[in-house]
Amino acid sequence: MPEPVITPAAATLAAAPPAVAMLTAFGVNLGLRPDVLVAGFAGALVAIVLLHSVPSDGDTWQHLVRATARRVAVVLASSLVAGYITPLALLMANLPDALLLAVAFSVGAGAQKILRGVIDRINPPITSSGGAKP
């Protein structure tokens, strides 16, 4: 029985580091990694379920559909924020790459509160007296 032979091409593929797939839309690279998006998505789901960050208004079908649409929008926004902000947060905090998914999970969980704070700072909510809320 002959010895198995490893070809140079197979050795090169085996020694190559695993390439991380990037998401593309219409042929344009978005710079988003699927694993980071999934971790941010999971963090957003935990924030909605455990922290009750998107409460429902009532128990009618109309309120249920409206709350579900809001939750889906919040989870998608949190995933995108985690996808784009996590690599920057790792660089700013000088953390190792091994913490990438943990930071993405945390960013996804906290993105809802952070986005709400940024939106309120840019466009302050209007009170019933007509002025901006202090």
GIMOUR-V369809 format. One record per residue. N is the residue number from 1. RES is the residue in one small letter. PSI is psi as a letter, one per 20 degrees, with the letter a starting at -180 (NA if undefined). D_LAST is the distance of its C-alpha to the last C-alpha in whole Angstrom. Layout:
n=N res=RES psi=PSI d_last=D_LAST
n=N res=RES psi=PSI d_last=D_LAST
This chain:
n=1 res=m psi=p d_last=83
n=2 res=p psi=q d_last=82
n=3 res=e psi=q d_last=79
n=4 res=p psi=q d_last=75
n=5 res=v psi=p d_last=74
n=6 res=i psi=p d_last=71
n=7 res=t psi=q d_last=70
n=8 res=p psi=h d_last=68
n=9 res=a psi=g d_last=66
n=10 res=a psi=h d_last=65
n=11 res=a psi=h d_last=65
n=12 res=t psi=g d_last=62
n=13 res=l psi=h d_last=60
n=14 res=a psi=h d_last=60
n=15 res=a psi=i d_last=59
n=16 res=a psi=q d_last=57
n=17 res=p psi=q d_last=53
n=18 res=p psi=p d_last=51
n=19 res=a psi=p d_last=49
n=20 res=v psi=p d_last=46
n=21 res=a psi=q d_last=46
n=22 res=m psi=q d_last=43
n=23 res=l psi=q d_last=42
n=24 res=t psi=q d_last=42
n=25 res=a psi=p d_last=41
n=26 res=f psi=k d_last=44
n=27 res=g psi=j d_last=46
n=28 res=v psi=p d_last=43
n=29 res=n psi=p d_last=42
n=30 res=l psi=i d_last=38
n=31 res=g psi=j d_last=38
n=32 res=l psi=p d_last=37
n=33 res=r psi=p d_last=39
n=34 res=p psi=h d_last=40
n=35 res=d psi=h d_last=40
n=36 res=v psi=h d_last=36
n=37 res=l psi=g d_last=35
n=38 res=v psi=g d_last=37
n=39 res=a psi=g d_last=35
n=40 res=g psi=h d_last=32
n=41 res=f psi=g d_last=33
n=42 res=a psi=g d_last=34
n=43 res=g psi=h d_last=31
n=44 res=a psi=h d_last=29
n=45 res=l psi=g d_last=31
n=46 res=v psi=h d_last=31
n=47 res=a psi=h d_last=27
n=48 res=i psi=g d_last=27
n=49 res=v psi=g d_last=30
n=50 res=l psi=h d_last=29
n=51 res=l psi=i d_last=26
n=52 res=h psi=l d_last=25
n=53 res=s psi=i d_last=23
n=54 res=v psi=n d_last=23
n=55 res=p psi=q d_last=24
n=56 res=s psi=q d_last=26
n=57 res=d psi=h d_last=25
n=58 res=g psi=a d_last=29
n=59 res=d psi=j d_last=33
n=60 res=t psi=r d_last=34
n=61 res=w psi=h d_last=35
n=62 res=q psi=g d_last=33
n=63 res=h psi=h d_last=30
n=64 res=l psi=g d_last=32
n=65 res=v psi=g d_last=32
n=66 res=r psi=g d_last=29
n=67 res=a psi=h d_last=28
n=68 res=t psi=g d_last=31
n=69 res=a psi=h d_last=30
n=70 res=r psi=g d_last=26
n=71 res=r psi=g d_last=28
n=72 res=v psi=g d_last=30
n=73 res=a psi=g d_last=28
n=74 res=v psi=g d_last=26
n=75 res=v psi=g d_last=29
n=76 res=l psi=g d_last=30
n=77 res=a psi=g d_last=27
n=78 res=s psi=h d_last=27
n=79 res=s psi=g d_last=31
n=80 res=l psi=g d_last=30
n=81 res=v psi=g d_last=27
n=82 res=a psi=h d_last=30
n=83 res=g psi=h d_last=33
n=84 res=y psi=h d_last=31
n=85 res=i psi=h d_last=29
n=86 res=t psi=g d_last=31
n=87 res=p psi=h d_last=34
n=88 res=l psi=g d_last=32
n=89 res=a psi=h d_last=30
n=90 res=l psi=g d_last=34
n=91 res=l psi=g d_last=34
n=92 res=m psi=h d_last=31
n=93 res=a psi=i d_last=32
n=94 res=n psi=l d_last=36
n=95 res=l psi=q d_last=37
n=96 res=p psi=q d_last=40
n=97 res=d psi=i d_last=41
n=98 res=a psi=h d_last=42
n=99 res=l psi=j d_last=38
n=100 res=l psi=g d_last=37
n=101 res=l psi=h d_last=37
n=102 res=a psi=g d_last=35
n=103 res=v psi=h d_last=33
n=104 res=a psi=g d_last=32
n=105 res=f psi=g d_last=32
n=106 res=s psi=g d_last=29
n=107 res=v psi=g d_last=27
n=108 res=g psi=h d_last=28
n=109 res=a psi=h d_last=27
n=110 res=g psi=i d_last=24
n=111 res=a psi=h d_last=23
n=112 res=q psi=g d_last=21
n=113 res=k psi=g d_last=18
n=114 res=i psi=g d_last=18
n=115 res=l psi=g d_last=18
n=116 res=r psi=g d_last=16
n=117 res=g psi=g d_last=13
n=118 res=v psi=g d_last=15
n=119 res=i psi=g d_last=14
n=120 res=d psi=h d_last=11
n=121 res=r psi=h d_last=11
n=122 res=i psi=g d_last=13
n=123 res=n psi=n d_last=12
n=124 res=p psi=q d_last=8
n=125 res=p psi=q d_last=9
n=126 res=i psi=p d_last=10
n=127 res=t psi=r d_last=9
n=128 res=s psi=h d_last=13
n=129 res=s psi=i d_last=12
n=130 res=g psi=i d_last=12
n=131 res=g psi=r d_last=9
n=132 res=a psi=q d_last=6
n=133 res=k psi=p d_last=4
n=134 res=p psi=NA d_last=0
